[in-house]
Amino acid sequence: MSATLRITRGGVEQAAMIHRIMLESFAEYIGVLDPPSGSTSETLEEVERVLRHGGAVIAWESDIPIGAGRFITYTEHLYVGRLAVLPPFRGRGIGSAIMEYMEGIARELGLPAVGVSVRKSLPRNLSLYRRLGYEIVSVEPHPRGPDETILLVKTL
């Protein structure tokens, strides 16, 4: 991980940036995932709505935004969604750093756990969360097609 990496909280005022990072990061799944990822058709307005009910974090390399993730708080956990790292910056621990930052937010809020969902058809993503100490708590059929959705939780 670069010494110049920093992670900050983000909100509605950064929605366009967070939306762009997500679209660029998830573009590789277009035409690959069945059913298609909802991320690639999500509008800026939908991102703004999620941010109003939760928040986001942004990863920066110097002054360049290179990754982001969103969260929503529930009474039992902080739920992380749309974790995204731009392709040229992958493999440097940025996703792990974002998740560690999210865990810090959960602790600040007094939440006992962090949850995240991943598609079974994305084993690299599943492997990342398992390496970070997240445990599988459920596997459900994807609501829109033949894939499965795996819910992972890490108790803090």
N, C-alpha and C positions, 0 to 999 in steps of 0.2 A: 504494500500500500504506500502511496506517495506521501511524503511529509507535508505536501501542500493540500492534501485532502481535508476538507472541513464539511461538517454537516450542520444545517440550520433548520429551524422550524419554518414552515411555509403555510400560507393561508390563501384565501380567495384572491388576494391581490397578485399572487403568483400562479393563478389557475392556468393561464395561457401557456406559461413555461412548463408547468407540470404536465399539461395535456400534450404538448409537443414532445417532451421526453418520453411519455408513455407511447405515443403513436410511433415514434422512431424506434423505440426499443421492442415493441411488439409486432412491428411490420414483418419480421421473419416468419411469423405464424400465419400470415394471410395465405390461404389456399393449402395449408398444411394441417391445421387442427380441424377435427370434425367432432362436434359442431365448431363453427368459427368462434374465435375469442370475441367476447363482447367489448374488449378494450379497443379493437380496431374500428368500431362503429360508434364509440362513445363520443358525445358532443362536448364542447366546451361548457355548455350550460349544465350538463350532467356532472361534470367534474366540479364545477362551482357549487352545485347542490351538495355533493358529498363533502366538500371542504367546509361548508357551513355547518355540517353536522359532526364534523370531526376535525381533521387537520392533515398536514402533510409534512414531510421532511424533504430537503433537497441536499444532494451531495454536490460539492463544488471542487473542481480542480483549478486552483488559483481562483480566477473570477469566472470560470466557465461552468455552467450547470451540466452535470454529467449523469445524474441519477436522481430518482425520486421514489417516494412511497407514500401511500395515504393510509390514514387510520380512522377508525370510528371506535368510540368507547362504549362498552357495555358494562353492566354491573360486575360481571364475573371476569372480564378480560378486555384487553385492547386488541382489536382486530386489525390486522395489516392487510392492505390490498394494493394491487397494481405496483408491486415492487418492480422498478425498472432501472436498468443501467444501460446507457448507450453502448452499442456493440464495440466501438474502438476501445472502450475502457473496461471491458469485462476481464475477469480472471485476475483482478488486482485486489480482491477483498472488499470491494465497495459495497456489494450487496450485504455482506456480513456486517460491515460497519453501519450500514443503514439499519439493519435489524437490531444491532446492539444499541443504537440510539433510540429506536422504538421501545426497546425494553426499558431504557432509562425513563422515557416518557411514562410508561405504564407504572413504574415505581413511584415517580413523582405524583401520579394521580392516585396512588394507593391501590392499584389493581394487582391482583395476585398472579396474573398470567397474560401471555400474549398468544394470539391465535392467528393462523394463516391457512389458506386453502390453496391447493395445487392440483393440477390435472394429472391423472395417472400417466397420460401420454407424454408427460414432460419429466422424465426421470432425473435429469440434471437438476431441475428445480427442487424436486423431492429430496435428492441427495444433499443439496445445500442446507435445507432446513433440518434434516436429520443430523448433519455434522454440527449444527449450531445448538443441538440439544432439544429439538422439537420432537414430540412423540405423536404418532398417529393415534387419533381418538375416534375417527370414523371414516368409512369409505362409503360413498353414496353414488348411485347412478347420476350422471350429469343430467340436469333437468331438460336439456335441449337436444340430447343425442347419445351416441354410443359410448362416450368416454365416461370415466368415473372421476369424482371430485373427492380429494383426500383432505380432511381437516386435521391439522397438526397444532398442538398446543405445547407451550413451554411454561412450566410453573416457575415463577421467579422466587 
